[in-house]
Amino acid sequence: MGDLPLSMAFGITSEDVVTVYDSKYGITIDDEEAERLFDLLDQDLVAVEACKGGTDMDDQLEAAYNEIERQLDELGELN
């Protein structure tokens, strides 16, 4: 069996991008914008950070959301 991407272990969707914008900034984005932003993310890196969050799913999700926010900020998408 070959190497699988980490995003297979912990996956995110464009809905997670919507949640980050809404919960962190109170901004509502549409599905098209969420998909565009989702495609910019390094999903494997999000999965790595989620796994570093611990074994509790809520902690992993929070770590993933923090990484999504960090990447979007780095890309200049939160300005």
JOZI-V691627 format. One record per backbone hydrogen bond with DSSP energy under -1.0 kcal/mol. CO is the residue of the C=O (numbers start at 1). NH is the residue of the N-H. Records with the same first field share a line. If there is no record, write none. Layout:
BEGIN
CO->NH / NH
END
This chain:
BEGIN
5->8
6->9 / 10
13->16
14->18
15->19
16->20
17->21
18->22
19->23
20->24
21->25 / 27
22->26
30->34
31->35
32->36
33->37
34->38
35->39
37->40
38->41
41->43
42->46
43->47
44->48
45->49
46->50
47->51
48->52
51->54
56->60
57->61
58->62
59->63
60->64
61->65
62->66
63->67
64->68
65->69
66->70
67->71
68->72
69->73
70->74
71->75
72->77
73->76
END
